[in-house]
């Protein structure tokens, strides 16, 4: 039996744009689930937990829909870089990440409550920043709004100014790893695969 509706439980315009490229009709219904910040979890575990919480909250309201929740975590070793609370914090994040390779992990959860189906996975990408001085960081932050982005940057927005290289999924760094998501959606929509 095929799910009747696909819902993206995210207010992120970047995630909507990416999901649209898969050619599936969907509705955006942002989840207001509180994100966990448990320091005892790995980035992979944390991103999957938050993706699950986001998807589950919407799935409980829409049990006949297939709901996609996603959460992106930026980390350098044991230090996590969420959405900065201020431009000053954004500047600090980028100063700490400059000249180094960090990881971007996006957890994704697909839930269809009526069909009792759930799938959770995470994708990790290595991102290497250019060596940046304070002036270059200020110039980058002048061009974007860092406050709604994990790690205080968006690779799709003037990313070439700060990113030297990536190893892995580009769409994962944007916020939704399309390669594994396409495969997972095919298991929920086998006729459309």
C-alpha positions in Angstrom: 0.0 0.0 0.0 1.4 3.4 -1.0 1.6 6.3 1.4 -1.0 9.0 0.4 1.1 12.1 1.3 4.7 13.0 1.7 5.5 15.6 4.4 8.7 17.4 5.0 8.9 18.2 8.7 11.2 21.2 8.2 11.0 24.9 7.7 14.4 24.9 5.9 14.0 26.4 2.4 17.2 24.5 1.4 15.7 21.1 2.4 12.6 22.0 0.4 14.6 22.9 -2.7 16.6 19.7 -2.4 13.6 17.4 -1.9 11.9 19.1 -4.9 14.7 17.9 -7.2 13.6 14.3 -6.5 10.4 15.0 -8.4 8.0 14.1 -5.6 5.1 16.1 -4.5 5.3 17.0 -0.8 3.9 19.3 1.8 6.0 21.3 4.2 4.8 21.1 7.8 7.6 22.4 10.1 8.1 20.4 13.3 8.4 22.2 16.5 10.0 19.3 18.3 12.7 20.5 20.8 16.2 19.5 19.6 18.2 17.5 22.1 21.7 18.7 22.9 22.9 15.6 24.8 26.7 15.8 25.2 26.9 12.0 25.7 25.7 11.3 22.1 27.9 11.2 19.0 27.1 13.6 16.2 25.5 10.7 14.3 23.4 9.6 17.2 22.3 13.2 18.0 21.4 14.0 14.4 19.3 10.8 14.1 17.6 11.4 17.5 16.6 14.9 16.5 15.5 13.8 13.1 13.3 11.1 14.7 11.8 13.6 17.2 10.9 16.1 14.4 9.4 13.4 12.2 7.5 11.6 15.0 5.8 14.8 16.2 4.4 15.5 12.7 3.6 11.8 12.1 1.5 11.7 15.2 -0.6 14.5 13.8 -0.7 13.0 10.2 -0.6 9.2 10.7 -1.5 8.5 7.0 1.4 10.4 5.6 5.1 9.5 5.1 7.0 12.1 7.1 10.6 13.1 6.6 12.5 14.7 9.5 16.1 15.8 9.2 18.7 17.3 11.5 22.2 18.5 10.6 25.1 18.6 13.1 28.5 20.2 12.3 31.3 19.1 14.5 35.1 19.2 14.8 36.2 16.3 17.0 34.1 16.5 20.1 33.0 20.1 19.6 29.5 20.6 18.1 28.6 23.8 16.1 24.9 24.4 16.1 23.1 27.4 14.9 24.9 30.5 16.3 23.0 32.7 18.7 24.6 35.9 17.4 26.9 37.2 14.6 29.7 37.2 17.2 29.3 33.5 17.9 29.1 32.9 14.1 32.4 34.6 13.7 33.9 32.5 16.5 32.6 29.3 14.9 34.2 30.2 11.5 37.5 31.2 13.2 37.7 27.8 14.9 36.8 25.9 11.8 39.1 27.9 9.4 42.0 25.9 7.9 40.7 22.6 9.3 38.6 19.7 8.2 35.3 19.2 10.1 32.4 16.8 9.6 28.8 17.6 8.7 26.3 14.8 9.7 22.7 14.8 8.7 20.3 12.4 10.3 17.1 11.6 8.4 14.0 9.8 9.7 11.2 8.5 7.6 8.0 7.5 9.5 4.7 6.2 8.3 2.7 5.5 11.4 -0.4 3.9 9.7 1.8 1.4 7.9 4.1 0.9 11.0 7.2 1.7 9.0 10.2 3.7 10.1 13.7 4.2 8.7 16.5 6.3 10.3 19.9 6.8 8.8 22.8 9.4 8.8 25.3 10.6 6.3 28.6 12.2 7.1 30.7 14.5 4.8 34.2 16.0 5.5 34.4 19.7 4.8 37.8 21.4 4.7 37.8 25.2 5.2 40.3 27.5 3.6 42.7 29.4 5.9 40.8 32.5 6.7 41.7 35.8 8.5 39.2 37.9 10.5 38.6 40.2 7.5 37.6 37.3 5.2 35.3 35.8 7.9 33.6 39.2 8.3 33.2 39.6 4.6 31.6 36.1 4.3 29.3 36.8 7.2 28.3 40.1 5.6 27.0 38.2 2.6 24.9 35.5 4.4 22.6 35.1 7.4 24.5 32.6 9.5 22.0 32.4 12.3 19.8 29.8 10.7 22.6 27.5 9.7 24.5 24.8 11.7 28.1 25.8 11.9 27.3 29.4 10.8 27.7 28.8 7.1 25.9 27.6 4.0 28.0 25.8 1.4 25.5 26.8 -1.2 25.8 30.5 -0.3 29.2 31.9 -1.3 30.7 28.6 0.0 33.6 29.0 -2.4 34.9 31.9 -0.3 35.4 29.6 2.8 35.4 26.0 1.6 38.5 24.5 0.1 37.2 20.9 -0.4 34.5 18.4 0.5 34.7 14.6 0.6 31.3 13.0 0.4 27.8 14.3 -0.3 27.4 17.9 -1.2 23.6 17.8 -0.6 24.3 16.4 2.9 26.2 19.6 3.7 23.3 21.7 2.4 21.0 19.8 4.7 19.5 16.7 3.1 21.5 13.8 1.7 19.7 13.1 -1.5 21.6 9.9 -2.6 20.5 7.7 0.3 17.1 9.5 0.7 16.2 8.6 -2.9 16.9 4.9 -2.2 14.9 5.0 1.0 12.0 6.7 -0.6 12.0 4.0 -3.3 11.3 1.4 -0.6 8.2 3.4 0.5 7.1 4.1 -3.1 8.3 0.9 -4.9 6.2 1.6 -8.0 7.9 5.0 -8.6 11.5 3.6 -8.3 
